[in-house]
Amino acid sequence: MNKFQYKMIMDDIINKIDNGVLSPGDKLPSQREISKYYNVNRSTVIQAIDILKSYGILESIEKKGGYVSRYKWNAHITSNIQWQNYIENSMSKNNQYYIQRINELEFNPDILRLGTGELSPKLIPNHLFKEIISNSIEDSIQTNYEEPKGKIALRLEIVEYMKKRGVTCDIDNICITSGAIQGLKLIADGLLIPQSKIIIETPSYINSIHTWHNIRSQMVPLSINYIKRNINNIFKMSRDYKNSIFYCIPTLHNPTQNTYTKEQKQKIIDQCQKNGIPIVEDGVYSDLWFNANKQVPMKSLKNSDNVLYLGSLSKTVSPGLRIGWIVANKNVIRHLSDLKMQNDYGASSISQHIATKWLNTYHEKHINELKVKLEMRKHIFTEALKEHLSMYGSWDDPRGSFYIWFEFSISINVKTLFNEAVKENLLIQPGEIYDSNYKNYIRFSYSYIDESDINRSLKKLSNIINKIRD
């Protein structure tokens, strides 16, 4: 047993108490859970807990387990409010371990982010936003609330944007949202019930957020490989699909980069129609297809009135703009926009103004330039992967977007790799985030990390892998 391991556990528990993560009276996880969390033997956990008990920091209650002491630790705290009871009883649960750690570490300026799914600050056109705002000084910018469906001028621009992508709609088919995630939240609140079945491709980005987990509906995962193998018979006839919904990213999927062919997209639409299942088509990456032959959205195909299309400027322009949209049946849009007003009284009117000017004047040129820059970054990243990690795993060459879905060909504990990488100021995204069955994967991203940091970061990661590999 490493003599420093039990001290690490003690220090971490004390830090959690100091920072308010653990409060007097909070129950500790089981010894087995603690040993798994810290990746140590149970005897190490017992030693750390026994010492903390001797200090009066922890206590045991017979047949109930270990607790943070109510009486000897921070005895000056007199509040009768047991915050942990409120937290534990909340419908909204905390993110899984990896997500919590990633959310904390991404704001560390010293960390090199090998998996962040957003544009680098260098790729965000802030100078053009300044130009829009500067040119708008002469205009009268609306800073009051906009109507429930969103700013009319912005929805008119989205009508034109969607038309260029083969989707015919009008302003009453569109609801402006504060990013695509809010679109998912509105759909969950407005269309789903606890008895709903949420059918998802897997692995899936949707597993990394809790937007649809709080309604307690049953998640029905279908692997992408299963869907493609059974493209003519995806849904089992014996199942009841009443109140179900099918969520997918059919173009440049996150994290796998899968893109269905036009024929496969049509077959998915037709089978969902046959079974009365609405489709939520997440199209936030579809503009970032590198090849000149553009991919068509499901919403542009025949028989697609059952498709709710999610669009956003977060992945292609700026995540801080917080502008997205839903394109759907007019009655659905009326209902979802009413819910949005109940939630936040509409997306920022200033952001909507900027987005309107952006789509009208700048978007298409920006997308073409952005794809060239992303493809250059992809080349640098994949060349570095070949040099430093090809002996440990494999990947498919990305055809657009941000991501590389890396599969290990060796046996390795990815949680240990994650923790050791953090010590070296490297942040990775384990595949387990997107599906618990994908423990042997990493999602890399070349969109955020600086080009000059890619080679040395992957070389450093390769050295860590070589050191810890089983």
C-alpha positions in Angstrom: 0.0 0.0 0.0 1.3 3.4 -0.9 1.8 5.2 2.4 0.7 8.5 0.9 -2.6 7.3 -0.5 -4.5 7.4 2.8 -3.2 10.9 3.4 -4.5 11.9 0.0 -8.0 10.6 1.0 -7.8 12.4 4.3 -6.8 15.7 2.7 -9.5 15.5 0.1 -12.3 14.8 2.6 -11.1 17.7 4.8 -11.0 20.0 1.7 -14.6 18.9 0.9 -15.7 19.9 4.4 -13.8 23.2 4.3 -15.3 24.0 0.9 -18.9 23.1 1.9 -19.1 20.0 -0.4 -19.6 18.0 2.8 -21.4 19.4 5.8 -21.8 18.2 9.4 -24.2 15.3 9.5 -23.7 14.3 5.9 -23.5 10.5 5.3 -20.3 9.2 3.6 -20.4 6.8 0.7 -19.7 3.1 1.5 -16.1 2.1 1.9 -16.3 0.1 -1.4 -17.6 3.3 -3.2 -14.8 5.4 -1.6 -12.1 2.9 -2.6 -13.5 2.8 -6.2 -13.6 6.7 -6.3 -10.0 7.1 -5.2 -8.8 3.9 -7.0 -7.2 2.4 -3.9 -7.6 -0.7 -1.8 -10.3 -0.8 0.9 -7.7 -1.2 3.6 -6.3 2.3 2.6 -9.8 3.8 2.9 -10.3 2.2 6.4 -7.0 3.6 7.6 -7.9 7.1 6.4 -11.4 7.0 7.9 -10.1 5.6 11.3 -7.6 8.5 11.6 -10.3 11.1 10.7 -12.5 9.5 13.4 -9.7 9.8 15.9 -9.6 13.6 15.1 -13.3 13.9 15.6 -13.9 14.8 12.0 -15.9 11.7 11.2 -18.1 9.4 13.2 -19.8 6.1 12.8 -23.5 5.3 13.6 -24.0 1.6 14.2 -25.6 -0.2 11.2 -25.9 3.1 9.3 -22.3 3.9 8.3 -19.9 6.8 8.4 -20.9 10.5 8.8 -19.3 13.9 9.0 -19.3 14.7 12.7 -22.2 17.0 13.8 -20.7 17.9 17.1 -16.9 17.9 17.1 -16.1 19.3 13.6 -17.0 22.9 12.9 -18.9 23.0 16.2 -19.4 26.8 15.8 -21.9 26.1 13.0 -25.3 26.7 14.5 -27.6 26.6 11.5 -30.4 24.0 11.9 -30.8 23.8 8.1 -29.6 20.5 6.7 -28.7 21.5 3.2 -27.8 18.0 2.1 -31.4 16.9 2.8 -32.6 19.5 0.2 -29.9 18.5 -2.3 -30.5 14.7 -2.0 -34.3 15.2 -2.4 -34.0 17.4 -5.4 -35.3 16.1 -8.7 -32.1 17.5 -10.3 -29.1 15.2 -9.6 -25.5 16.0 -9.8 -23.4 15.2 -12.8 -21.3 12.1 -12.9 -17.8 12.2 -11.6 -16.1 12.9 -14.9 -18.5 15.7 -15.8 -18.1 17.4 -12.5 -14.3 17.3 -12.6 -14.2 18.4 -16.3 -16.5 21.4 -15.5 -14.2 22.4 -12.6 -10.9 21.9 -14.5 -12.0 23.6 -17.8 -11.7 27.0 -16.0 -8.1 26.3 -14.9 -6.0 28.5 -17.2 -3.1 26.1 -16.9 -5.0 23.1 -18.2 -4.7 21.9 -21.8 -8.1 20.7 -23.0 -7.9 17.8 -25.4 -11.6 17.1 -25.5 -13.5 20.4 -25.2 -16.4 20.6 -27.6 -16.4 24.3 -28.4 -14.6 26.7 -30.6 -11.2 28.1 -29.6 -11.4 31.8 -28.7 -9.2 32.3 -31.8 -12.0 30.9 -34.0 -14.8 33.0 -32.5 -15.4 36.2 -34.6 -15.5 38.7 -31.8 -14.3 41.4 -34.1 -17.4 41.0 -36.3 -19.7 41.1 -33.2 -18.0 44.5 -32.4 -18.7 45.6 -35.9 -22.4 44.6 -35.7 -22.8 46.5 -32.4 -20.9 49.5 -33.7 -23.0 49.6 -36.8 -26.2 49.3 -34.7 -25.5 52.4 -32.7 -27.5 54.3 -35.3 -30.3 51.8 -35.1 -32.8 51.6 -32.3 -31.8 48.3 -30.6 -34.8 46.6 -29.0 -33.9 45.8 -25.4 -37.4 45.0 -24.1 -38.8 41.5 -24.1 -39.4 40.0 -27.6 -42.5 38.0 -28.4 -42.7 34.4 -27.1 -41.5 32.7 -30.3 -38.6 35.1 -30.6 -37.6 38.2 -32.6 -39.5 38.3 -35.9 -36.5 39.6 -37.8 -34.4 36.7 -36.5 -37.0 34.1 -37.3 -37.2 35.5 -40.9 -33.4 35.0 -41.2 -33.7 31.5 -39.9 -36.4 30.8 -42.5 -33.8 31.8 -45.1 -31.1 29.8 -43.4 -33.2 26.7 -43.3 -34.3 27.2 -46.9 -30.7 27.0 -48.1 -30.5 23.7 -46.3 -33.6 22.3 -48.0 -36.1 22.9 -45.2 -39.3 24.8 -46.0 -40.8 26.6 -43.0 -42.2 30.0 -42.0 -41.7 32.1 -38.9 -44.6 30.3 -37.0 -42.6 27.1 -37.3 -39.7 28.6 -35.3 -39.1 29.1 -31.6 -35.9 30.9 -30.6 -34.1 29.3 -27.6 -31.2 30.1 -25.4 -29.0 27.5 -27.1 -29.9 24.0 -28.3 -29.8 22.6 -24.7 -32.8 24.8 -23.8 -34.5 23.4 -26.8 -34.0 19.9 -25.4 -35.3 21.1 -22.0 -38.4 22.7 -23.6 -39.2 19.4 -25.5 -38.7 17.4 -22.3 -41.0 19.7 -20.3 -43.6 20.2 -23.1 -43.9 16.8 -24.8 -42.7 14.1 -22.5 -44.3 12.4 -19.5 -42.9 9.9 -17.0 -44.4 7.1 -19.1 -42.5 8.2 -22.2 -39.7 6.2 -23.7 -36.8 8.3 -24.9 -35.0 6.3 -27.6 -31.5 7.4 -28.2 -28.5 6.5 -30.3 -25.6 5.3 -28.2 -23.0 6.3 -27.3 -24.6 9.7 -27.1 -23.9 13.3 -26.0 -27.4 13.2 -24.4 -26.0 10.9 -21.7 -23.5 13.6 -20.6 -26.3 16.0 -19.6 -29.3 15.5 -17.3 -31.7 17.5 -19.4 -34.0 14.5 -20.1 -33.2 12.4 -17.0 -35.2 14.5 -14.5 -38.6 13.5 -15.9 -37.9 9.9 -14.9 -38.8 8.6 -18.4 -37.3 5.3 -19.6 -34.2 5.8 -21.7 -34.1 3.2 -24.5 -30.5 3.0 -25.9 -30.0 1.7 -29.4 -26.4 1.4 -30.6 -25.6 3.2 -33.8 -24.3 -0.1 -35.2 -27.6 -1.7 -34.4 -29.6 1.0 -36.1 -27.4 0.8 -39.3 -27.5 -3.0 -39.3 -31.3 -3.1 -38.8 -32.1 0.1 -40.8 -35.2 -1.6 -42.3 -36.5 -2.9 -38.9 -35.2 -0.6 -36.1 -38.2 -0.8 -33.8 -39.5 -4.0 -32.3 -43.2 -4.6 -33.1 -43.8 -6.1 -29.7 -43.0 -2.8 -27.9 -45.4 0.0 -27.1 -44.0 3.3 -28.4 -46.9 5.5 -27.2 -45.5 8.9 -26.0 -42.0 7.9 -27.2 -39.5 10.2 -28.8 -36.4 9.4 -30.8 -33.3 11.7 -30.3 -30.5 11.6 -32.8 -27.6 13.6 -34.3 -27.8 12.2 -37.8 -25.0 14.4 -39.2 -21.6 14.5 -37.6 -22.7 12.7 -34.5 -21.2 13.6 -31.1 -19.1 11.7 -30.1 -18.7 9.1 -32.8 -18.8 11.4 -35.9 -21.3 9.0 -37.5 -23.3 10.4 -40.4 -26.3 8.5 -41.8 -26.7 8.4 -45.6 -29.7 10.2 -47.1 -31.3 6.8 -47.6 -30.8 5.8 -44.0 -32.2 9.1 -42.7 -35.3 8.6 -44.9 -35.8 5.0 -43.5 -35.5 6.3 -39.9 -38.1 8.9 -40.6 -40.5 6.5 -42.3 -40.2 3.9 -39.5 -40.7 6.6 -36.8 -43.8 7.8 -38.7 -45.1 4.2 -38.9 -44.7 3.8 -35.1 -46.0 7.3 -34.3 -42.7 8.5 -32.9 -41.6 12.1 -33.1 -37.9 12.6 -34.0 -35.7 15.2 -32.3 -33.0 16.0 -35.0 -30.0 17.7 -33.4 -28.4 19.6 -36.3 -25.9 21.8 -34.4 -22.9 20.4 -36.3 -24.3 20.0 -39.7 -22.8 23.2 -41.1 -19.3 21.8 -40.4 -19.2 19.1 -43.1 -15.7 19.4 -44.7 -16.6 17.9 -48.1 -18.2 20.1 -50.7 -21.1 17.6 -51.0 -23.4 18.9 -48.2 -25.4 16.5 -46.0 -29.1 17.0 -46.0 -31.0 17.3 -42.7 -33.8 14.9 -41.9 -36.2 17.8 -41.8 -35.6 18.4 -45.5 -36.7 14.9 -46.5 -40.2 13.8 -47.4 -42.7 12.6 -44.8 -40.7 14.6 -42.1 -43.5 16.5 -40.4 -42.7 14.3 -37.3 -39.2 15.9 -37.1 -38.4 18.6 -34.5 -35.2 20.2 -35.8 -32.7 21.8 -33.3 -30.3 24.4 -34.6 -27.8 26.6 -32.9 -25.0 29.2 -33.3 -23.1 27.8 -30.3 -20.9 25.3 -32.2 -20.4 27.4 -35.3 -20.2 31.0 -34.1 -20.0 31.5 -30.3 -21.3 29.5 -27.3 -21.6 32.8 -25.4 -24.2 34.1 -27.9 -26.7 31.6 -26.5 -28.9 31.5 -29.6 -30.6 28.4 -30.9 -33.9 27.4 -32.4 -36.5 24.7 -32.8 -38.2 24.1 -36.2 -41.4 22.1 -35.8 -45.2 21.9 -36.3 -46.9 25.2 -35.6 -49.0 23.9 -32.7 -45.9 22.4 -31.1 -44.0 25.7 -31.5 -46.9 27.6 -30.0 -46.8 25.3 -26.9 -43.0 25.3 -26.5 -42.8 29.1 -26.9 -45.4 29.5 -24.2 -43.3 27.3 -21.9 -40.2 29.3 -22.7 -41.9 32.5 -21.6 -42.7 30.8 -18.3 -39.1 29.8 -17.9 -37.1 32.9 -18.8 -39.4 35.4 -20.7 -37.4 34.9 -23.9 -33.8 34.8 -25.1 -31.7 37.9 -24.7 -33.0 40.6 -27.1 -29.5 41.9 -27.6 -28.2 38.4 -28.6 -31.2 38.1 -30.9 -30.3 41.4 -32.5 -26.7 40.3 -33.1 -27.8 36.9 -34.4 -30.2 38.6 -36.9 -27.5 40.8 -38.3 -25.0 37.8 -38.3 -27.2 35.5 -40.3 -28.1 38.2 -42.7 -24.6 39.3 -43.5 -21.8 37.2 -42.1 -22.7 33.6 -41.6 -22.1 31.8 -44.9 -18.7 33.4 -45.4 -17.7 32.6 -41.8 -18.7 29.0 -42.1 -16.6 28.5 -45.2 -13.6 30.0 -43.5 -14.2 28.1 -40.3 -14.3 24.8 -42.0 -10.9 25.4 -43.6 -9.4 26.3 -40.2 -11.0 23.3 -38.5 -9.7 20.9 -41.2 -6.2 22.3 -40.8 -6.5 21.6 -37.0 -7.8 18.2 -37.7 -4.7 17.4 -39.9 -2.3 18.6 -37.2 -4.2 16.5 -34.5 -4.4 13.3 -36.5 -0.7 13.5 -37.5 0.2 13.9 -33.9 -2.1 10.9 -33.0 -0.3 8.8 -35.6 3.0 9.7 -34.2 2.2 9.3 -30.5 -0.9 7.2 -29.9 -1.3 4.9 -33.0 0.4 2.0 -31.1 -2.3 2.2 -28.4 -5.5 2.5 -30.4 -7.4 3.5 -33.6 -9.8 6.1 -34.9 -11.7 7.1 -38.1 -10.7 10.2 -39.9 -13.2 13.0 -39.1 -15.3 14.3 -42.0 -16.3 17.5 -40.3 -17.1 19.0 -36.9 -14.7 18.8 -33.9 -14.3 15.2 -32.7 -12.1 12.1 -32.9 -13.5 8.9 -31.3 -10.4 7.1 -30.2 -10.6 3.4 -29.3 -7.9 1.8 -27.2 -6.5 -1.5 -28.5 -4.7 -2.1 -25.2 -6.0 -2.8 -21.7 -5.9 0.4 -19.7 -7.8 2.0 -16.8 -9.1 5.2 -18.3 -10.0 6.6 -14.9 -6.4 6.3 -13.8 -5.3 7.8 -17.1 -7.8 10.7 -16.5 -6.4 11.4 -13.0 -2.8 11.1 -14.1 -3.3 13.4 -17.1 -4.9 16.0 -14.8 -1.7 15.9 -12.7 0.2 16.8 -15.9 -2.3 19.6 -16.7 -4.0 17.6 -19.5 -7.8 17.2 -19.6 -9.3 14.3 -21.6 -12.9 13.2 -22.1 -13.4 9.4 -21.3 -15.9 7.6 -23.5 -17.7 6.5 -20.4 -19.2 9.9 -20.3 -21.3 9.1 -23.3 -22.1 5.4 -22.5 -21.0 3.3 -19.5 -20.1 0.5 -21.9 -17.5 2.6 -23.7 -14.8 2.6 -21.0 -12.1 1.9 -23.6 -12.6 5.1 -25.6 -11.6 8.8 -25.5 -13.3 11.6 -27.3 -10.7 14.0 -28.6 -11.4 17.4 -30.0 -9.3 19.6 -32.2 -11.5 22.7 -32.0 -10.4 24.3 -28.8 -6.8 23.4 -28.1 -4.2 25.7 -29.6 -2.5 24.2 -32.7 0.9 24.8 -31.1 0.0 22.7 -28.0 -1.4 19.6 -29.9 1.8 17.7 -30.5 3.4 18.1 -27.1 0.1 17.4 -25.3 -0.4 14.1 -27.2 3.3 13.2 -26.6 2.8 13.8 -22.9 -0.4 11.7 -22.9 1.5 8.9 -24.7 4.1 8.9 -22.0 1.4 8.7 -19.3 -0.2 5.8 -21.1 3.0 4.0 -21.3 3.7 4.5 -17.6 0.3 3.2 -16.4 -0.8 0.7 -19.0 -1.9 -2.7 -17.6 
